[in-house]
């Protein structure tokens, strides 16, 4: 059987291959480490912003898979650099002969599979952020007033921190707060006729106002923040509703978070693509170097030509052999015919 993609490697090309693999392996380790940092950063961001993302959103799987894939790539680069350096020294290479085969199998099956999966998630999952943020922000805004409800008492603080840190207001704009009761019931006077009228005028019995929380205020505004009666042009003569950014944050938090997370996902996807390319080159080079040295019996400084290859036989022949071996292994053994019973002996007549 002819080997798959054979490559003749004399002494000098083997040395250049080992030196190039050493450089590529360290580059893979560097890129793998950077990808680990990118994955961890995205994972931390999602942990902080998890309140504003729907629990059913699958986007959180991306940094976890990318973290595992980049960790395998980092290990492959470190081990590959040691193996390629040892292949230049006849005294250091023998201990690495037993390491290369497990490294190639783990790097190809484990690391390659994880990288392909992470790349697929990086391409497919950012589109799910739109729906996840829409649902998550809507839920967080609905629970803004529930400061005394167990499990929801932190919603107000987290949403205020989000709007102040990212300079946003509401989900798509400050008017989103007009359709949500964000004032807690404990601050409402049940004897106030205006409060009673507002609650009774709403079908769901909510206290709705045309105002926004303080965290929507722009601290760079040249005038005091206007939080209430924003839809009444006579209440604030100097307020121009066509330019709310002079007083309130103009952007909605949905657009800000969507752009932020998609930007991180795009950076991570590019890092994963570079990692996949480098890991493929390193694994291919290590396989050629391994098979070439095995053909020389481990004599690294041999002057004769060695042949490197990916597989020792053609893929068709390998599959055929594996199929035949599997068929023989699972073929039931022929049943042995039962031994014929000896005919009964006739009794001798009595004398």
Secondary structure in CASP SS format (residue, H / E / C, confidence):
PFRMAT SS
TARGET T0000
AUTHOR 0000-0000-0000
METHOD secondary structure of the structure
MODEL  1
X C 1.00
X C 1.00
X C 1.00
X E 1.00
X C 1.00
X C 1.00
X E 1.00
X E 1.00
X E 1.00
X C 1.00
X H 1.00
X H 1.00
X H 1.00
X H 1.00
X H 1.00
X H 1.00
X H 1.00
X H 1.00
X H 1.00
X H 1.00
X H 1.00
X H 1.00
X H 1.00
X H 1.00
X H 1.00
X H 1.00
X H 1.00
X H 1.00
X H 1.00
X H 1.00
X H 1.00
X H 1.00
X H 1.00
X H 1.00
X H 1.00
X H 1.00
X H 1.00
X H 1.00
X H 1.00
X H 1.00
X H 1.00
X H 1.00
X H 1.00
X H 1.00
X H 1.00
X H 1.00
X H 1.00
X H 1.00
X C 1.00
X H 1.00
X H 1.00
X H 1.00
X C 1.00
X C 1.00
X C 1.00
X C 1.00
X C 1.00
X C 1.00
X C 1.00
X H 1.00
X H 1.00
X H 1.00
X H 1.00
X H 1.00
X H 1.00
X H 1.00
X H 1.00
X H 1.00
X H 1.00
X H 1.00
X H 1.00
X H 1.00
X H 1.00
X H 1.00
X H 1.00
X H 1.00
X H 1.00
X H 1.00
X H 1.00
X H 1.00
X H 1.00
X H 1.00
X H 1.00
X H 1.00
X H 1.00
X H 1.00
X C 1.00
X C 1.00
X C 1.00
X H 1.00
X H 1.00
X H 1.00
X H 1.00
X H 1.00
X H 1.00
X H 1.00
X H 1.00
X H 1.00
X H 1.00
X H 1.00
X H 1.00
X H 1.00
X H 1.00
X H 1.00
X H 1.00
X H 1.00
X H 1.00
X H 1.00
X H 1.00
X H 1.00
X H 1.00
X H 1.00
X H 1.00
X H 1.00
X H 1.00
X H 1.00
X H 1.00
X H 1.00
X H 1.00
X H 1.00
X H 1.00
X H 1.00
X H 1.00
X H 1.00
X H 1.00
X H 1.00
X H 1.00
X H 1.00
X H 1.00
X H 1.00
X H 1.00
X H 1.00
X H 1.00
X H 1.00
X H 1.00
X H 1.00
X H 1.00
X H 1.00
X H 1.00
X H 1.00
X H 1.00
X H 1.00
X C 1.00
X C 1.00
X C 1.00
X C 1.00
X C 1.00
X C 1.00
X C 1.00
X C 1.00
X C 1.00
X C 1.00
X C 1.00
X C 1.00
X H 1.00
X H 1.00
X H 1.00
X H 1.00
X H 1.00
X H 1.00
X H 1.00
X H 1.00
X H 1.00
X H 1.00
X H 1.00
X H 1.00
X C 1.00
X C 1.00
X C 1.00
X C 1.00
X C 1.00
X C 1.00
X C 1.00
X H 1.00
X H 1.00
X H 1.00
X H 1.00
X H 1.00
X H 1.00
X C 1.00
X C 1.00
X C 1.00
X C 1.00
X C 1.00
X H 1.00
X H 1.00
X H 1.00
X C 1.00
X C 1.00
X C 1.00
X C 1.00
X C 1.00
X H 1.00
X H 1.00
X H 1.00
X H 1.00
X H 1.00
X H 1.00
X H 1.00
X H 1.00
X C 1.00
X C 1.00
X C 1.00
X C 1.00
X C 1.00
X C 1.00
X C 1.00
X C 1.00
X C 1.00
X C 1.00
X C 1.00
X C 1.00
X C 1.00
X H 1.00
X H 1.00
X H 1.00
X E 1.00
X C 1.00
X C 1.00
X C 1.00
X C 1.00
X C 1.00
X C 1.00
X C 1.00
X C 1.00
X C 1.00
X C 1.00
X C 1.00
X C 1.00
X C 1.00
X C 1.00
X C 1.00
X C 1.00
X C 1.00
X C 1.00
X C 1.00
X C 1.00
X C 1.00
X C 1.00
X C 1.00
X H 1.00
X H 1.00
X H 1.00
X H 1.00
X H 1.00
X H 1.00
X C 1.00
X E 1.00
X C 1.00
X C 1.00
X C 1.00
X C 1.00
X H 1.00
X H 1.00
X H 1.00
X H 1.00
X H 1.00
X H 1.00
X H 1.00
X H 1.00
X H 1.00
X H 1.00
X H 1.00
X H 1.00
X H 1.00
X H 1.00
X H 1.00
X H 1.00
X H 1.00
X H 1.00
X H 1.00
X H 1.00
X H 1.00
X H 1.00
X H 1.00
X H 1.00
X H 1.00
X H 1.00
X H 1.00
X H 1.00
X H 1.00
X H 1.00
X H 1.00
X H 1.00
X H 1.00
X H 1.00
X H 1.00
X H 1.00
X H 1.00
X H 1.00
X H 1.00
X H 1.00
X H 1.00
X H 1.00
X H 1.00
X C 1.00
X C 1.00
X C 1.00
X C 1.00
X C 1.00
X C 1.00
X C 1.00
X C 1.00
X C 1.00
X C 1.00
X E 1.00
X E 1.00
X E 1.00
X C 1.00
X C 1.00
X E 1.00
X C 1.00
X C 1.00
X C 1.00
X H 1.00
X H 1.00
X H 1.00
X H 1.00
X H 1.00
X H 1.00
X H 1.00
X H 1.00
X H 1.00
X H 1.00
X H 1.00
X H 1.00
X H 1.00
X H 1.00
X H 1.00
X H 1.00
X C 1.00
X C 1.00
X C 1.00
X C 1.00
X C 1.00
X C 1.00
X C 1.00
X C 1.00
X C 1.00
X C 1.00
X C 1.00
X C 1.00
X C 1.00
X C 1.00
X C 1.00
X C 1.00
X C 1.00
X C 1.00
X C 1.00
X C 1.00
X C 1.00
END
